[in-house]
């Protein structure tokens, strides 16, 4: 089976984790602090806060911004459901924005329309507390336009940069544009700690709140334990951080390999009816995933392709979720197909191909050959 992804774990990673395990110092030690420093440096921010996963990073970020029941958070329609779930977990409500068909990211024109609508009403304007763009599959959203619109109305931005550590726009790193940025270290990401997340930012007071929130509300600056707010246990372990530190040493190499593989897929699939990933000018993506669009707006066909490829030894999956059309959000808010037409079409057509740094050219050729066979068969 050609797997969808295989994390890049080498002897240095295993040695680092083994040393921490052997030390018996597994939580709240020097490895986490060192890892935070590495990620903050890469993201171009003053601070970083390591947490248990990116869902926790997003959740704590909204809590640190004091987002609460009845508030509104403007968010992309197309993402892993955690992006919208954390809004609900704060008691707030998502205001979804449609995406661009080429980048799969929040469409600035749609964002402007939504902002004109919600900010034009005094009742809803006072409830809008954040904008939450996602950098889909490691390609940054158009943050210059997002920030211009956010600044117009003085709305904080939290970047869901789960897939985008190492990505940039205009040579400015993902995670450094908004008030806060959130990264994931899931095994499908360029850098993995198994599970794990990181929040980055420049506001010292927000960082203090985040460090308290991840550790039961304990004040990180108090000499004797004191609890300044209700918190959670979202701490990263020492052995996760040790793995992250060694992984960060390889980040540039991992990204270069992912870009090479993406170029190879582009060559292999150039003469097909697929729509291949776009890379707009000024963007430097990391290709956390290689997502193509099938030629038909038919999720049944897409699901059949996934099943047929699996039978042929190739693991694939959907792109990600059209969140307003998942059962919870559709039932809760009454969304219907057509409310977010671009997200509808992209969801129906999107297919993620196998991609990981040590994938061979022969495996890529097999993926392309099997996919081409299914496309040709469909056309007959």
KEVO-510031 format. One record per residue: residue in one letter; z, y, x of N, C-alpha, C in turn. Coordinates in steps of 0.05 Angstrom, whole numbers, plus 5000, padded with zeros to 4 digits. Each point is the difference from the previous one (the first is absolute). Layout:
N
aZYXZYXZYX ...
***
This chain:
380
x500049765017500050244983500050255017 x498150184995500150265013501850184984 x502350055011502150144985499450304996 x501250114980499750294994501050165023 x502349925011501250155022501849825016 x500250065026501949865017501250225018 x502750044999501150215017499849945030 x499950215015499749975029502849985013 x500849755005502649945012499549865026 x501150115022499649885026502749935013 x500049915025502449915014502050235003 x499050245005501850235004501550054974 x498749984977501350034974502249794997 x499349755005502049784997502450045018 x499450085025502250045019501950234991 x498950224990501650224991501849924977 x498949864980501649914978502149805008 x499249815018501949805010502450135014 x499550205016502150145014502050134981 x499050124979501950124981501649794985 x498649794992501549784986502149885018 x499449975026501949885018502450195005 x499550264997502150205006502250004978 x499349914976501950004978500350284987 x498650205010500150274989497550034982 x500349954975497749974982499450244982 x502050174996499650234983501350255012 x498850244993501250265006500550035030 x498049935016500250035029497950175012 x499649985027498150185014497149954995 x499349764991497149934996498850174977 x501550034979499050154977499650295008 x501950125014499750285009497650035018 x499649815018497750015019497349984985 x500049824980497649974984499350254984 x502150124989499650254986498750225018 x500950015024498950205019497149945006 x499349745003497249935006498250084976 x500849944976498350064977499850304995 x502250155003499950294997498150125020 x500049915024498250115020497149944992 x499549764991497249944992499150164975 x501950044982499350154975500050305004 x501050095023500050295005502150154985 x502349874994502250124986502550015017 x501950164991502550035015501949764995 x499849884977502049794993498649764987 x501449775001499249764985502549854992 x499849874977502249844989499049734993 x501049805014499149724995501549884976 x498549864983501149884976498949714997 x500849874979499449724997497149944992 x498750184988497149974992498950264991 x497450014995498850264992500750074971 x500549814983500950064973502650165002 x501949905017502550145004499550285011 x498050025019499450265012499150204978 x498249914983499150184978502250074981 x501649804992502250044981502050195011 x500949965025502050185012498950285003 x497450025007498850275003500250154974 x499449874977500150144975502950074993 x501949825006502850054995501050245017 x499150015025500750225018499050274990 x497849994986498950254988501250064973 x502049844992501550044976498349964975 x498149825001498449944977501649824981 x500150074975501849874982498749964972 x501649914981499049944974498650234987 x497549954990498550204986498150165017 x500349985027498250145018497249875000 x498150145010497249915002499249985030 x498749795007498949975027497049934997 x498350165013497249974999499149805021 x498549794992499549785018497249894995 x498849885021497549874997500149774980 x497749944988499949784980499649735014 x499150005025499149765013501649945025 x501949814997501849935022501549754993 x501449895020502049804994502150114982 x501149844981501650114978502650135009 x500949945025502450125009499850315000 x497650105004499750295001500850134974 x499449884978500950114974502749894991 x500649765008502649884992502450175009 x499850115024502350165011500450254983 x497950104988500350244983501749924975 x499349774988501549904977502949945008 x500449895023502749935009501850245003 x498850245003501550255001500550114972 x498849874980500250104973497950214993 x498250055020497850194996497649874988 x497950154996497549904988497650065018 x498349805004497650055016497950154984 x498650195013497650134989497749915018 x498449824990498049875016497550195004 x498849975023497650155007497849805009 x497650054990497849825007499250035029 x498449825010499349985028497150075005 x499350035026497250035008498849725002 x497549974993498849735001499349915028 x499950195019499249925027502449945018 x502250164997502349965017502349844987 x499949984974502149874984502650165000 x499950245010502450185001500050204977 x502350124996500350204979497850215002 x498750064978497850194999501150284997 x499650175020501150274998499250164975 x497549954991499150144976501649904976 x500549744998501649904978502950105002 x501050015025502750105005500250294990 x498050165006500050284991500150024970 x498449834987499950014971502749924988 x501349795011502649924991502150225004 x499950135024501950215005499650244981 x497550074995499550224981501149934972 x499849744993501149924974503050004999 x501349875020503049984998501350265008 x498950165018501350255009499350224980 x498149964983499350214980501950004976 x501849804999501949994978502850025012 x501550204990502750055012501849764999 x499849854979501849764996499449795021 x497449945004499449795020500150115028 x499350265004500050115027502749985014 x502150044985502750005012500849715008 x498649804989500849725005498449885023 x497950135010498449895021501450045027 x500849775013501750025023498749895026 x497749874998498749905025497249914994 x498449995021497349885000500149775020 x498949774992500249765016497249885005 x498650105020497449885007500349755017 x498049834999500049755015497650015019 x500449905024497949975020498949714997 x498049974983499249734991498849845024 x501149775004498949815019499850115029 x501650215006500050115027498250235004 x498750104979498350245001501550234986 x500550225014501650214989498750134976 x501750084981499150174978499250275012 x498650164984499250275009502550184999 x501649985020502650134999499850315003 x497950105012499750295001499750114972 x498449874983499750104972502549944984 x501249775004502549934985502250205007 x500350075025502150195008499450284990 x497550085000499350264988500850024971 x499549794985500750004972503149994996 x501349845017502949984998501350265007 x499050135021501150265008499650224979 x497849984985499550204979502250004980 x501249774994502149984980502749935012 x500250005027502549955014501249734992 x498349795001500949734993500249835025 x502249875005500249835024498149764999 x499049925023498249775003501449785015 x499949764990500949765014497549835004 x499449945025497749835007500749714998 x498649854984500249715001498049915022 x501049995024498349935024500649715008 x500649834980500749725005498049865018 x497450064996497949865014498950155024 x501250245006498650195016501350095026 x501949845011501150085026497850005021 x499650235013497950025020497550134990 x499750034973497750144989500450315003 x497850144998500250295002497750144984 x500450254995498050184988500150255016 x497750095010499950235018502049975023 x500249765010501849935022502950044994 x500750044975502850034992500949734987 x502249885010500749734991500849984971 x499449764989501149934974503150025001 x501250094979502950024998501150275008 x498350175013500950265010499350234983 x498649954978498950224983502050094978 x501449814988501750064978502950065009 x501850044980502850035007501049745012 x499149774990500749745011497649825000 x500049815018497949795000501349735003 x498849804987501149734999498149795010 x500949845019498449795012501149724993 x498249805000500749724995499549845025 x501749805005499649815022499849714990 x498949984976499349744988498049855018 x499949734999498249865018497050074998 x499150134979497250084998499550265014 x502150145009499650265013499449975029 x499150215013499349995029502449935017 x502350124993502549935013501849874980 x501249775007501749864981502749955011 x502050014982502749905007500849794979 x498049864989500549814978500050154974 x502250124993500350214980501250245015 x499750234989501250245013498550244992 x501350235002498750254993501250235017 x498750234999500950235015499350254985 x501950194999499650274989499950205023 x498050175000499850205021500050284988 x500950205015500150274990501250195020 x500150264993501050205018502450154989 x500849954976502250144987502649855006 x501750125017502449875008502049934978 x500250174980501849954978499049774982 x497349984996498949774985500549755015 x499750005027500449765016503049924998 x501850195000502849934997500549854974 x498850114978500349874974498849725000 x497749975013498749745001501749795016 x501150095022501749825015502549924984 x501050184984502349924983499149824978 x497750064987499049844978499549715009 x499049955024499449735009502549845007 x502350135002502549875010502350074982 x499749934974502150024980501050284995 x498550205009500850284996501850115022 x500349855022501850085022498850235016 x501650215004499050235016499449925029 x497650025009499349925027501250175021 x501050244993501050195020503150015000 x501349854983502950004998501249825022 x502150105013501349845021501649774988 x501150054976501449784986498449954974 x500049754991498349944977500650184976 x497850124990500250164976497449964984 x500249994974497749944983499450254983 x497550115005499350264989498349984975 x499049764994498349964976499849704995 x499249934975499649714994497649905015 x500449805016497749895016499549714995 x498149905015499249724999500349875027 x499549745002499849875026497149945005 x498750185015497249975006499650005031 x501949905014499950015029498049815012 x498750075022498449825016501849865020 x499349755006501649845019499250075028 x501749935019499450045028497749835010 x499849754990497849835010497350094988 x500050114976497650124989499150245018 x501950175007499350235016499149925028 x501249795011499149915027497149914999 x499349864978497249914996498250254997 x500950204985498550244996499450155026 x502050005018499650145025497849875017 x500149745002497949875015497350014987 x500050004973497550034985498850285005 x501650205001499050275004498550035026 x500849855020498650015026497149914997 x499449844980497349894997498550144978 x501150214988498850124976497150105006 x499650145022497350105005498049775004 x500949795013498249775004499449864973 x502149984983499649874974498050174983 x500450265000498250174984497249985011 x499650015026497449985012498649744991 x501549785000498849744991499350014971 x501650124983499450024972497550174995 x499750215015497650164998497549855009 x500349845021497849845010499249794979 x501949884987499549804980498750134975 x500950244993498850144977497150065006 x499450085024497250065008498349744998 x501249785009498649754999499449924971 x501950034982499549944972497850184989 x500150255008497950194992497249915007 x499849895025497449905009499249754985 x501949824995499449744987499350044971 x501150204987499750034971498250244992 x498750115020498450254995497849964980 x498749774999497749964983500749864974 x502550034991500849874975500350224978 x500749914976500450184978502950104999 x501649945020502850095001500150295007 x502050144991500750275009502249975022 x499350095024501949965022501850245003 x502349975014501950225003498850255012 x500750224989499050265011502150115020 x499050145020501750145019499050295001 x501250184984499050284999500450145027 x498550215005500450165024502950095003 x501050025025502650105007502249794995 x499349774990502049794996499949795022 x502449905007500249775018501849804986 x498749804987501649804985500949775018 x501849844989501049775016499149734988 x498650004978499049754987502249804997 x502150084986502149804993498749784984 x498150074983498449804985497150085001 x498349804997497150064998499249934971 x499650214984499649974971497250094993 x498549814988497350054991499950014970 x497950124989499650004971497749824993 x500449814982497949834989498250164983 x497549914995498050164986500550034970 x501949864988500450004971502850084993 x500350164978502650084990501249784983 x500549775012500849774985502349865015 x502550044992502249865015499849704998 x498749904979499649714998498249905022 x497950145007498349935022501550025026 x501550225004501650035024502049775004 x501449934979501949785001498649735006 x497649974989498549755006499249995029 x499250235011499350015028502449925018 x502450114993502449935015500549694999 x499749894976500449714997497949835015 x497550094998497849855013500350015031 x500750245010500350025029502449835009 x502149994985502249835007499249715002 x498349914982499049725001498349965025 x498950215011498349985024501650075025 x502650024998501750045023500450285009 x499650204981500350285007502050124980 x502250115011502050124983499450304997 x499850094975499650284993501950084978 x500050254993501750094977498750254988 x501250104979499150254988500650235020 x498950244994500650235016503050074997 x500650134978502850044992500050064970 x502150114989500350014971499350274987 x498749984977499750234983502650034984 x501950155011502749984990500350084971 x498650204989500450064972499249774981 x498449815010499149794983501549745004 x502150005017501849775001501850004975 x501049774993501449974974502250204995 x501750055020502250174996499150294994 x498350115016499250284996498250044976 x498349804995498350014976501750004975 x502049824999501749984976501850254997 x501150095022501950224999498850264993 x497550055010498850274996497549994983 x499049774993497749984982497450065014 x499849955026497550045014497949814990 x497550095001497749834992497950015021 x498349795000497750005017498350254995 x499250145021498550254997501750245006 x502649975000501750235006499750085030 x499649805017499650045028497449855008 x497750104993497549845002499349915028 x500550165020499349925027501949775009 x502550034995501949785006499349754985 x499150024975499149774985497849855014 x497950155009497749885012500749885028 x501550155015500749915027501749754998 x502050004982501649764997498349764993 x498250034981498349774991498249895022 x499250175019498149925020501149945027 x502550085006501049995027500849725010 x499349955025500549745012500850055029 x502349885008501050035027499349765016 x498650055023499149785017502149955023 x499949765011501949955022499550195024 x502250095011499950185023502750005015 x499949935025502450015017499050015029 x501650115018499050085026498749785017 x501049754997498849795017498149834984 x498950104978498049864985497449985017 x498749764999497749965017497450094986 x498050055016497450084989498949774982 x500549755008498949784985501449994972 x502650054999501350014974498950224982 x499450235012498850224985497349924989 x498549875017497349914991500249804977 x502049835001500449814978500750144975 x501850195001500850164977497550134988 x498450135017497650144990498049814988 x499649775013498049804990500849904973 x502649934996500949884975499950214978 x500750255007499950214980497150064991 x498250005020497150054993498949784982 x500849755005499149784983500850054971 x502550094995500950054973498550234987 x499550215016498550234989497249924992 x498749845018497249924994499949824975 x502049824998500149824977500450164974 x501650215002500550174976497550144991 x498350085019497650154993497849834988 x500249735003497949824990500349974969 
***
